Structures are given as structure tokens and as C-alpha cells.
Amino acid sequence: ERGGGKGGMGFLPFSSIHLGKDGAKYEFQLSKFEASHKSLRGRLLSLTWARGSRKGTTTRNALADGAGVAVWTADEVLQVPCTLYRGGGGKFASKDLKISIDEVVRAGTVKSLGSFKVDLSKYTRS
């Protein structure tokens, strides 16, 4: 019963932008990152990803060498879970992943140095 009656249950219309679309779950594994710029010399850097409200980071930070090069190797894999949905023409709709490089200023405090976006749908077989 809806409205002023006691007990019962009311239903509201449900809508979703993915309703009726074919979704596929993926776990992207991103490894071997390198940041290089002379201004990074001697800085302690962290690497993070964000996709909507979901976030992740590498378990270790990287110290840029004297040439300003910081490397996160294959043992520092970023694992990114994602569901992609097919759009028109059977191809997956785009889904951006933001990757950021931050300077670790002190324990628990970082300063953003830069970021870039990657469309995960371009790395699938549709």
C-alpha cells in the first residue's frame, strides 16, 4: 500500500544508465611506470589511480634519481577493477582512468605533480 496507510511497501521507479546493457567485468593490471623530468630529482613520489569514487595506489613510493627518473617496476602492479558496458555498434563505451603522480611531502601528505587519463575501453577486445 502506498501513501498514508500503515505498513505495506511503496515502490519508486528505478532507472540506470546501464539498464539493459551488456556489461563485462575486467581487472586491468598496470605495471612498469616511469616518470621523468629534471624537476623530479631527489623527490619521493607516489603513484595513484582513480575511477569515479574508487581509488588505489602502489604499495611503495619511488625516489627519483639524479637525472629526475622515478620507476615503478612490475612488482608494483596497479590492479584496477572495472565493469565496461557495450554501447552502440557493440563496442564498449569509454571509461576513463585517472593516473596521478604525487610528491610525498611528509608522511601522509602528498602534493599533486601531474596526472593523465586513459580510456580503458581501448584496451579490450570488443
N, C-alpha and C positions, 0 to 999 in steps of 0.2 A: 504494500500500500504506500502510496506516495502522498506527501503533504502532511496534514495535521493529525493523521491517525496515530495511534500508539503502535509501537513495534513495526514490523514489516521492513522492507528494504526499498530504497529508490535507486534507480539506475540513471546514470548520466551518459550521454553519448561519448564514445571513445573514438579518438582519431589519432593517427600516427602517420608520419610522412613515409614510413616504411611498410605500412599495412598493405598486404597483398604482393609485396616484392620478394624476390628470391634472394635470401641472404646467405653468405658463406663466411664461416669463421676462419680467420688466419692468425698466425702468430709470426710476426716478422722478427727476424733476428738480424740486428745491425751490428757490424763489428769493424774494427780497424779504421778508426777515425784519426785524422791528423789536422791540427790547427797550426798554421804557420804565419807569423808576422813578426817583424823585428820588435814591435812594441810589447810582445808577449815574453820577452827574455826574462827568465827567472821567476815568472809568475806561476802560482799554483792554480790550476784550472780544473773545473768540474764540467761534466757533460750531462745534460738532461734532455728529456723529451716530454712533450705534452700533446695530447689529442683530446680536445674538449676538456672535461674535468679530470681525466686520467693523466697521471704523471709518473715518470720513472727517472732513474739516474744510474750512472755507473757506480760500482761499489768502491772504486778507487779514483782518486784525483790524479792528474798528470802535471808534472813540473816541466815547464818549457825550458829547453836548453839554452846555451849561449847564443844560438842562432835564432831563437824565438820559435822553436818547433816543439810541440807537445803531441805525444802519440798515445792513443788508447788502443791496445792490441786486441787480438781475437779472444783472449781470456776475459776481456771486459765487454761482453756482448750485451747490447741493449735489447731486451725482449719486449715487443710491443704487441699486445693482443688487440684484435680488431675484427669487426664484422663489416664486410662490404656488401652492398646491395646493388643488384643489377638495375640499370636504368634502361632508357630506350635503346633499341638495337642490340640488346643482350650484353652490352659492355657494363662493367662496374662503374658506378657513379664515383666521382672523385672524393677522396677523403684525405685531408691534409694532416701531416705530422710535423710538428714544430720541434726542431732540434736547436738547443741553445748552448753556448759556451759561456761560462761564468768564471770570474776570478774569485777564488776563496780568499776573502779579506782577512777573516779570522774565523775560528771555529763557529759554525752555524750561521755565518754571514757571507753572502755572496753578492757580487756586483756583475750585472749582465754586461758582456762584452760584444755579443752579437748572436744572431740566430738566422735560421733559414727554414724554409718549408719544403716538404717532399710530398708529392701526391702518391699515396700508397697503391692506388688502383693501377698505376702504370707498371707495377712490379708483380703482376699476377697474370695467369693465363686465363683470359675470359672466354 
